Amino acid sequence: MQIETQGRVDPLVDGIHDRWEGQGLPGEPWAFMAICSISRLHQFVKKALDIELKKVDLSRTGYFLLTTLALTTNGCARLSSLGRILMMHPTSVKLTVDQLEAAGLVTRTRHPRDRRATLVQITEAGFERAGEVNKALEAPGGALAALAGMHEDLFTALQPARLAIGDHEL
């Protein structure tokens, strides 16, 4: 079985599906192929994202944190909420906030009603930096140019699987 896309043979189909039964592996190859496909795509997207982030001196975690803050109603969130939303350990969130604060991209303050909580607020510079990366990720000449408008289709295709496996909370 050869599946060609844009004139290229898919290495997962050519390398795995066609050999699965011949090697005597039990079951169907689709679960393994789906996991490999997602993992390979993840690696390529991470590499492309890192190329764009390096241009603006930002880490992946910093980008996710800034964009998450930019999406909140007032550009502000508790440290603990950021950890839950980003699925990160509290220490990693704190270290990332330390770096972003040192760069002037966020500020940190005490919660006005809960003295145990710390609020993180995106600055104008942080908002602009996140926006710069977002524009670069969809630019025709950017590192993700090969996706040429597939961003929404990709999200829509992966969403049912992501939700089915348990991604329900923010």
C-alpha positions in Angstrom: 0.0 0.0 0.0 1.6 3.3 -1.1 0.0 6.6 -0.3 1.4 9.6 -2.1 0.9 13.1 -0.9 2.2 16.0 -2.9 4.2 13.5 -5.0 5.9 11.9 -2.0 5.5 8.5 -0.5 4.6 8.5 3.2 7.5 6.8 5.1 5.1 5.5 7.8 3.0 3.6 5.3 5.9 2.4 3.2 8.0 1.5 6.3 5.5 0.2 8.8 2.1 -0.7 7.3 3.5 -2.7 4.4 5.7 -4.8 6.7 3.4 -5.3 9.7 1.7 -8.5 8.6 4.8 -9.8 6.9 6.8 -9.6 10.1 4.1 -11.5 12.0 3.1 -8.7 14.3 -0.3 -9.3 15.9 -3.1 -6.8 15.6 -3.4 -3.9 13.3 -0.6 -1.3 12.7 -2.9 1.8 13.0 -2.4 2.6 16.7 1.4 2.4 16.3 1.3 4.4 13.0 -1.0 7.1 14.6 1.4 7.5 17.6 4.4 7.6 15.2 2.7 10.1 13.0 1.8 12.4 15.9 5.3 12.1 17.4 7.0 12.8 14.1 4.7 15.8 13.4 5.4 17.0 16.9 9.2 16.9 16.4 9.0 18.8 13.1 6.6 21.5 14.5 8.8 21.8 17.6 11.9 22.3 15.4 10.1 25.0 13.3 8.8 26.7 16.4 12.2 26.8 17.9 13.6 28.4 14.8 11.1 31.2 15.1 11.5 31.5 18.9 15.3 31.8 18.6 14.9 34.9 16.4 13.1 36.7 19.3 15.1 35.1 22.1 12.2 33.3 23.6 11.8 29.7 24.9 9.0 27.4 24.0 7.6 27.6 27.5 8.0 31.3 27.6 6.0 31.6 24.3 3.2 29.4 25.6 3.1 31.3 28.9 3.0 34.7 27.2 0.3 33.6 24.7 -1.8 32.1 27.5 -1.6 35.4 29.4 -2.4 37.4 26.3 -5.6 35.3 25.9 -6.9 36.0 29.4 -9.4 38.7 29.9 -7.0 41.1 31.6 -3.6 39.6 30.6 -3.2 38.3 34.1 -3.3 34.8 35.8 -2.3 33.1 39.0 1.0 31.2 38.9 -0.9 28.0 39.9 -3.5 28.5 37.1 -0.7 28.9 34.5 0.8 25.6 35.7 -2.5 23.8 35.3 -3.3 25.3 31.9 0.2 24.6 30.5 0.4 21.2 32.1 3.7 22.2 33.8 5.2 21.7 37.2 4.9 24.8 39.4 8.7 25.1 39.7 9.0 25.2 35.8 6.3 27.9 35.7 8.1 29.9 38.3 11.4 29.6 36.6 9.9 30.6 33.3 8.2 33.6 34.9 11.5 34.6 36.5 13.1 34.7 33.0 10.2 36.5 31.4 10.2 39.1 34.2 13.9 39.7 33.9 13.3 40.4 30.2 10.5 42.8 31.0 7.8 40.6 29.3 5.7 40.0 32.5 5.3 41.4 36.0 4.5 39.6 39.2 2.4 40.9 42.0 0.6 39.5 45.1 -3.1 38.6 44.6 -5.1 41.4 46.2 -7.5 39.0 48.1 -5.4 35.8 48.5 -1.9 36.6 50.0 -0.8 33.0 49.2 -1.3 33.5 45.5 1.0 35.3 43.0 -0.4 37.0 39.9 1.5 37.2 36.6 0.7 40.0 34.2 1.8 40.3 30.6 3.5 43.6 29.7 3.0 45.4 26.4 6.5 44.2 25.4 5.4 40.6 26.2 2.2 41.0 24.2 4.2 42.3 21.3 6.7 39.5 21.5 4.0 36.8 21.5 2.3 38.5 18.6 5.6 38.6 16.6 6.0 34.8 17.0 2.3 34.2 16.1 2.7 36.1 12.9 5.9 34.3 12.1 4.3 30.9 12.5 1.7 31.7 9.8 4.0 33.6 7.5 4.6 32.3 4.0 8.4 32.4 4.4 8.4 31.2 8.0 9.6 27.9 9.5 6.0 26.5 9.2 5.5 27.7 5.7 5.1 24.0 4.5 1.8 23.9 6.4 0.6 26.7 4.1 -2.9 27.3 5.6 -3.3 23.8 7.1 -3.2 25.1 10.7 -7.0 25.1 11.2 -7.4 21.8 9.3 -4.7 20.3 11.5 -6.3 21.5 14.7 -9.7 20.3 13.6 -8.4 16.9 12.7 -6.6 16.4 16.0 -9.2 17.9 18.3 -11.5 14.8 18.5 -8.6 12.5 19.4 -7.2 15.0 22.0 -10.6 15.4 23.7 -11.3 11.7 23.5 -8.1 10.9 25.3 -9.0 13.2 28.2 -8.0 16.8 27.4 -11.0 18.5 28.9 -9.7 21.0 31.5 -8.0 24.3 31.2 
